[in-house]
Each structure stands twice: as C-alpha cells, then as structure tokens.
C-alpha cells in the first residue's frame, strides 16, 4: 500500500510540474531538459545503500560516443555526470 501512495504522489507531483511549466512557458510539452550520464558503475566500494549494484552496465561508451551524444542534446540542456 505504501508503494502505491508513493507512486500516486510522484504522478501528482509530475502532473503539477508539467502544468506549472506549461503555464510559465505557454507551450505544452516544452519542459526544461535534464540528462544524467552514468559514466561508469565500476567501483571498489561496497556501500549498503548503493542502487547501482543491481544495475550493472556491461558495455561502456567511449569518449567519442559521449561527445556525439552530447552534441545531439537540445540547447540549454542540463547534464549531470555521475558514476564510479
């Protein structure tokens, strides 16, 4: 039951965010873009709270792949680099 409440709250927050964004930008569907690059999940720590242990990345992208991907992002996109 708790998961259902959390999911409903997430959906409610997402809907409210979209409504406010559409009101601010006056263009439906025009949301600021944010991208998270997980550069690697190779880590020698064993943190009990780490969620990446369950989601291993088998193939790594090259620096050239990351650059090509970044060049395709919309203007003013926000990028977060994480991993390791």
DSSP file (Angstrom, degrees, kcal/mol; ACC not computed):
  #  RESIDUE AA STRUCTURE BP1 BP2  ACC     N-H-->O    O-->H-N    N-H-->O    O-->H-N    TCO  KAPPA ALPHA  PHI   PSI    X-CA   Y-CA   Z-CA
    1    1 A X     >        0   0    0      0, 0.0     4,-1.9     0, 0.0     5,-0.1   0.000 360.0 360.0 360.0 -38.0    0.0    0.0    0.0
    2    2 A X  H  >  +     0   0    0      1,-0.2     4,-2.3     2,-0.2     5,-0.2   0.890 360.0  52.9 -63.4 -39.2    2.9    2.4    0.8
    3    3 A X  H  > S+     0   0    0      1,-0.2     4,-2.7     2,-0.2    -1,-0.2   0.889 107.3  52.3 -63.1 -38.1    4.4    1.9   -2.7
    4    4 A X  H  > S+     0   0    0      2,-0.2     4,-2.6     1,-0.2    -1,-0.2   0.911 109.2  49.3 -63.9 -42.4    1.0    2.8   -4.2
    5    5 A X  H  X S+     0   0    0     -4,-1.9     4,-2.3     2,-0.2    -2,-0.2   0.909 112.3  48.1 -62.9 -42.6    0.8    6.0   -2.2
    6    6 A X  H  X S+     0   0    0     -4,-2.3     4,-2.6     2,-0.2    -2,-0.2   0.928 111.9  49.3 -63.9 -45.3    4.3    7.0   -3.2
    7    7 A X  H  X S+     0   0    0     -4,-2.7     4,-2.5     1,-0.2    -2,-0.2   0.919 111.5  49.1 -61.1 -43.9    3.6    6.3   -6.9
    8    8 A X  H  X S+     0   0    0     -4,-2.6     4,-2.4     1,-0.2    -1,-0.2   0.902 111.4  49.6 -62.2 -40.6    0.4    8.3   -6.7
    9    9 A X  H  X S+     0   0    0     -4,-2.3     4,-2.7     2,-0.2    -2,-0.2   0.896 110.2  50.9 -65.7 -40.2    2.3   11.2   -5.1
   10   10 A X  H  X S+     0   0    0     -4,-2.6     4,-2.6     2,-0.2    -2,-0.2   0.923 111.9  47.0 -62.2 -44.2    5.0   11.0   -7.8
   11   11 A X  H  X S+     0   0    0     -4,-2.5     4,-2.6     2,-0.2    -2,-0.2   0.898 112.2  50.6 -63.9 -40.3    2.4   11.1  -10.5
   12   12 A X  H  X S+     0   0    0     -4,-2.4     4,-2.4     2,-0.2    -2,-0.2   0.925 112.3  46.2 -63.4 -45.1    0.7   14.0   -8.8
   13   13 A X  H  X S+     0   0    0     -4,-2.7     4,-2.7     2,-0.2    -2,-0.2   0.902 112.6  50.6 -64.4 -41.3    4.0   16.0   -8.5
   14   14 A X  H  X S+     0   0    0     -4,-2.6     4,-2.5     2,-0.2    -2,-0.2   0.926 111.6  47.7 -62.2 -45.0    4.9   15.2  -12.1
   15   15 A X  H  X S+     0   0    0     -4,-2.6     4,-2.4     2,-0.2    -2,-0.2   0.919 112.9  48.1 -62.5 -44.1    1.4   16.4  -13.3
   16   16 A X  H  X S+     0   0    0     -4,-2.4     4,-2.5     2,-0.2     5,-0.2   0.907 111.3  51.0 -63.5 -42.0    1.7   19.6  -11.2
   17   17 A X  H  X S+     0   0    0     -4,-2.7     4,-2.7     1,-0.2    -2,-0.2   0.922 111.1  48.2 -60.3 -45.0    5.2   20.3  -12.5
   18   18 A X  H  X S+     0   0    0     -4,-2.5     4,-2.6     2,-0.2    -2,-0.2   0.904 111.2  50.3 -64.3 -41.6    4.0   19.9  -16.1
   19   19 A X  H  X S+     0   0    0     -4,-2.4     4,-2.0     2,-0.2    -2,-0.2   0.934 113.6  45.1 -61.5 -46.5    1.1   22.2  -15.5
   20   20 A X  H  X S+     0   0    0     -4,-2.5     4,-2.5     2,-0.2    -2,-0.2   0.900 113.3  50.0 -65.0 -41.2    3.3   24.9  -14.0
   21   21 A X  H  X S+     0   0    0     -4,-2.7     4,-3.0     2,-0.2     5,-0.3   0.922 110.8  49.1 -64.1 -44.0    5.9   24.5  -16.7
   22   22 A X  H  X S+     0   0    0     -4,-2.6     4,-1.6     1,-0.2     5,-0.3   0.877 111.8  50.0 -62.3 -37.2    3.3   24.8  -19.5
   23   23 A X  H  < S+     0   0    0     -4,-2.0    -2,-0.2    -5,-0.2    -1,-0.2   0.912 114.5  43.9 -67.0 -42.6    1.9   27.9  -17.7
   24   24 A X  H  < S+     0   0    0     -4,-2.5    -2,-0.2     1,-0.2    -3,-0.2   0.947 125.4  31.6 -67.6 -49.6    5.3   29.5  -17.5
   25   25 A X  H  < S-     0   0    0     -4,-3.0    -2,-0.2    -5,-0.2    -1,-0.2   0.602  93.7-142.4 -87.3 -12.1    6.5   28.7  -21.0
   26   26 A X  S  < S+     0   0    0     -4,-1.6     2,-0.4    -5,-0.3    -3,-0.2   0.733  70.8 103.1  56.1  25.1    3.0   28.9  -22.5
   27   27 A X  S >  S-     0   0    0     -5,-0.3     3,-1.9    -6,-0.3    -2,-0.1  -0.915  73.7-128.5-136.9 109.0    3.9   25.9  -24.8
   28   28 A X  T 3  S+     0   0    0     -2,-0.4     3,-0.1     1,-0.3    -9,-0.1  -0.280  92.8  16.1 -57.4 137.3    2.5   22.5  -23.9
   29   29 A X  T 3  S+     0   0    0      1,-0.2     2,-1.3   -11,-0.2    -1,-0.3   0.375  88.0 125.7  83.6  -5.1    5.2   19.8  -23.7
   30   30 A X    <   +     0   0    0     -3,-1.9     2,-0.4   -12,-0.1    -3,-0.2  -0.710  34.2 163.4 -90.5  93.2    8.1   22.3  -23.6
   31   31 A X        -     0   0    0     -2,-1.3     2,-0.1    -3,-0.1   -13,-0.0  -0.851  46.3-101.7-109.2 144.1    9.9   21.1  -20.5
   32   32 A X        -     0   0    0     -2,-0.4     2,-0.4     1,-0.1    45,-0.1  -0.409  45.2-124.6 -58.9 139.6   13.5   22.0  -19.5
   33   33 A X        -     0   0    0     42,-0.2    45,-2.4    43,-0.1     2,-0.4  -0.717  29.2-179.2 -95.9 138.3   15.7   19.1  -20.4
   34   34 A X  E     -a   78   0A   0     -2,-0.4     2,-0.4    43,-0.2    45,-0.2  -0.999   4.6-170.3-134.9 133.0   17.9   17.3  -17.8
   35   35 A X  E     -a   79   0A   0     43,-3.3    45,-2.7    -2,-0.4     2,-0.5  -0.964   9.9-154.0-126.0 140.3   20.2   14.4  -18.7
   36   36 A X  E     -a   80   0A   0     -2,-0.4     2,-0.7    43,-0.2    45,-0.2  -0.964   7.2-159.5-116.1 119.9   22.2   12.2  -16.4
   37   37 A X  E     -a   81   0A   0     43,-3.2    45,-2.6    -2,-0.5     2,-1.1  -0.883   3.4-160.6 -99.0 116.8   25.3   10.5  -17.7
   38   38 A X  E     -a   82   0A   0     -2,-0.7    45,-0.2     1,-0.2     3,-0.1  -0.823  11.2-174.9 -93.9  97.5   26.3    7.4  -15.7
   39   39 A X        -     0   0    0     43,-2.6     2,-0.3    -2,-1.1    22,-0.3   0.864  62.2 -16.1 -67.2 -38.1   29.9    7.3  -17.0
   40   40 A X        -     0   0    0     42,-0.5    44,-1.5    -3,-0.1    -1,-0.2  -0.980  39.4-156.7-159.6 154.3   30.8    4.1  -15.2
   41   41 A X        +     0   0    0     -2,-0.3     2,-0.6    42,-0.2    42,-0.1   0.160  57.1 124.1-117.7  16.0   29.5    1.8  -12.4
   42   42 A X        +     0   0    0      2,-0.0     2,-0.3    14,-0.0    -2,-0.0  -0.673  34.4 154.5 -77.4 119.0   32.8    0.3  -11.7
   43   43 A X        -     0   0    0     -2,-0.6    41,-0.0     2,-0.1    -2,-0.0  -0.998  43.8-152.1-149.4 141.4   33.5    0.9   -8.1
   44   44 A X  S    S+     0   0    0     -2,-0.3     2,-0.2    40,-0.3    -1,-0.0   0.355  72.9  93.0 -98.4   6.2   35.6   -0.9   -5.4
   45   45 A X        -     0   0    0      1,-0.0    -2,-0.1     2,-0.0     0, 0.0  -0.538  62.8-151.2 -90.3 164.5   33.4    0.2   -2.6
   46   46 A X        +     0   0    0     -2,-0.2     2,-0.1     3,-0.0    -1,-0.0  -0.433  22.3 179.7-133.0  58.9   30.5   -1.9   -1.2
   47   47 A X    >   -     0   0    0      1,-0.1     3,-1.2     2,-0.1    -2,-0.0  -0.407  27.3-141.5 -68.1 132.7   28.1    0.7    0.1
   48   48 A X  T 3  S+     0   0    0      1,-0.2    -1,-0.1    -2,-0.1     0, 0.0   0.775 100.7  49.9 -65.1 -26.3   24.9   -0.8    1.6
   49   49 A X  T 3  S+     0   0    0      2,-0.0     2,-0.3     0, 0.0    -1,-0.2   0.444  80.2 122.2 -92.9  -0.9   22.8    2.0    0.2
   50   50 A X    <   -     0   0    0     -3,-1.2     3,-0.3     1,-0.2     4,-0.2  -0.462  40.6-170.7 -71.5 125.8   24.1    1.8   -3.4
   51   51 A X  S >  S+     0   0    0     -2,-0.3     3,-0.9     1,-0.2     4,-0.3   0.616  75.9  75.4 -87.6 -13.9   21.4    1.1   -6.0
   52   52 A X  G >  S+     0   0    0      1,-0.2     3,-1.0     2,-0.2    -1,-0.2   0.697  75.6  76.4 -74.9 -18.2   23.9    0.6   -8.9
   53   53 A X  G 3  S+     0   0    0     -3,-0.3     3,-0.3     1,-0.3    -1,-0.2   0.839  98.2  47.1 -59.6 -30.4   24.9   -2.9   -7.6
   54   54 A X  G <  S+     0   0    0     -3,-0.9     2,-0.4     1,-0.2    -1,-0.3   0.626 111.6  53.2 -84.4 -14.3   21.6   -4.1   -9.0
   55   55 A X  S <  S-     0   0    0     -3,-1.0    -1,-0.2    -4,-0.3     2,-0.2  -0.696  73.9-177.0-125.3  77.3   22.0   -2.3  -12.4
   56   56 A X        -     0   0    0     -2,-0.4     2,-0.7    -3,-0.3    -3,-0.1  -0.498  21.3-138.4 -78.7 145.6   25.3   -3.3  -13.9
   57   57 A X        -     0   0    0     -2,-0.2   -16,-0.2     1,-0.2     3,-0.1  -0.913  18.0-175.2-103.0 115.2   26.5   -1.7  -17.1
   58   58 A X        +     0   0    0     -2,-0.7     2,-0.5     1,-0.2    -1,-0.2   0.912  68.6  42.8 -80.4 -43.6   28.1   -4.3  -19.3
   59   59 A X  S    S-     0   0    0      0, 0.0     2,-0.3     0, 0.0    -1,-0.2  -0.898  74.4-149.0-109.6 130.8   29.3   -2.2  -22.2
   60   60 A X        -     0   0    0     -2,-0.5     2,-0.3    -3,-0.1   -20,-0.1  -0.695  15.3-124.9 -95.1 149.4   31.0    1.2  -21.7
   61   61 A X        -     0   0    0     -2,-0.3     2,-0.1   -22,-0.3    -1,-0.0  -0.640  25.4-120.3 -88.1 150.2   30.7    4.0  -24.1
   62   62 A X     >  -     0   0    0     -2,-0.3     4,-2.1     1,-0.1     5,-0.2  -0.380  27.1-105.9 -81.6 166.5   33.8    5.6  -25.5
   63   63 A X  H  > S+     0   0    0      1,-0.2     4,-2.3     2,-0.2     5,-0.2   0.886 124.1  54.8 -58.7 -38.9   34.7    9.3  -25.0
   64   64 A X  H  > S+     0   0    0      1,-0.2     4,-2.6     2,-0.2    -1,-0.2   0.890 105.4  52.4 -62.8 -39.7   33.8    9.8  -28.7
   65   65 A X  H  > S+     0   0    0      2,-0.2     4,-2.4     1,-0.2    -1,-0.2   0.921 109.9  48.6 -60.6 -44.5   30.3    8.2  -28.1
   66   66 A X  H  X S+     0   0    0     -4,-2.1     4,-2.5     2,-0.2    -2,-0.2   0.904 111.7  49.2 -63.5 -41.6   29.7   10.6  -25.1
   67   67 A X  H  X S+     0   0    0     -4,-2.3     4,-2.2     2,-0.2    -2,-0.2   0.929 111.4  48.9 -64.0 -45.8   30.7   13.6  -27.2
   68   68 A X  H  X S+     0   0    0     -4,-2.6     4,-0.6     1,-0.2    -2,-0.2   0.906 112.8  48.1 -60.6 -42.1   28.5   12.6  -30.1
   69   69 A X  H >< S+     0   0    0     -4,-2.4     3,-1.1     1,-0.2     4,-0.3   0.918 110.6  51.2 -64.1 -43.9   25.6   12.1  -27.7
   70   70 A X  H >< S+     0   0    0     -4,-2.5     3,-1.5     1,-0.3    -2,-0.2   0.866 103.1  59.3 -62.8 -37.4   26.2   15.5  -26.1
   71   71 A X  H 3< S+     0   0    0     -4,-2.2    -1,-0.3     1,-0.3    -2,-0.2   0.701 102.3  55.4 -65.2 -18.4   26.2   17.2  -29.5
   72   72 A X  T << S+     0   0    0     -3,-1.1    -1,-0.3    -4,-0.6    -2,-0.2   0.495  84.3 108.5 -92.4  -4.7   22.7   15.9  -30.0
   73   73 A X  S <  S-     0   0    0     -3,-1.5     3,-0.1    -4,-0.3     4,-0.0  -0.375  77.7-102.1 -72.3 150.8   21.3   17.5  -26.8
   74   74 A X    >   -     0   0    0      1,-0.1     3,-1.4     2,-0.1    -1,-0.1  -0.296  49.1 -83.9 -66.3 157.5   18.9   20.5  -27.1
   75   75 A X  T 3  S+     0   0    0      1,-0.3   -42,-0.2     2,-0.0    -1,-0.1  -0.308 115.1  18.6 -58.7 145.4   20.3   23.9  -26.3
   76   76 A X  T 3  S+     0   0    0      1,-0.2    -1,-0.3    -3,-0.1   -43,-0.1   0.666  86.4 158.6  65.5  19.9   20.4   24.8  -22.6
   77   77 A X    <   -     0   0    0     -3,-1.4     2,-0.5   -45,-0.1    -1,-0.2  -0.469  39.3-129.1 -70.2 145.3   20.1   21.1  -21.6
   78   78 A X  E     -a   34   0A   0    -45,-2.4   -43,-3.3    -2,-0.1     2,-0.4  -0.839  24.3-165.0 -97.2 132.7   21.3   20.4  -18.1
   79   79 A X  E     -a   35   0A   0     -2,-0.5     2,-0.5   -45,-0.2   -43,-0.2  -0.972   8.1-165.0-123.5 130.9   23.8   17.5  -17.8
   80   80 A X  E     -a   36   0A   0    -45,-2.7   -43,-3.2    -2,-0.4     2,-0.5  -0.966   9.3-153.8-112.8 127.0   24.8   15.7  -14.6
   81   81 A X  E     +a   37   0A   0     -2,-0.5     2,-0.3   -45,-0.2   -43,-0.2  -0.869  29.0 152.1 -99.8 130.5   27.9   13.5  -14.7
   82   82 A X  E     +a   38   0A   0    -45,-2.6   -43,-2.6    -2,-0.5   -42,-0.5  -0.914   9.2  91.4-147.4 172.0   27.9   10.6  -12.2
   83   83 A X              0   0    0     -2,-0.3   -42,-0.2   -45,-0.2   -46,-0.0  -0.342 360.0 360.0 122.2 159.7   29.4    7.2  -11.7
   84   84 A X              0   0    0    -44,-1.5   -40,-0.3    -2,-0.1   -43,-0.2   0.430 360.0 360.0  97.2 360.0   32.3    5.4  -10.3
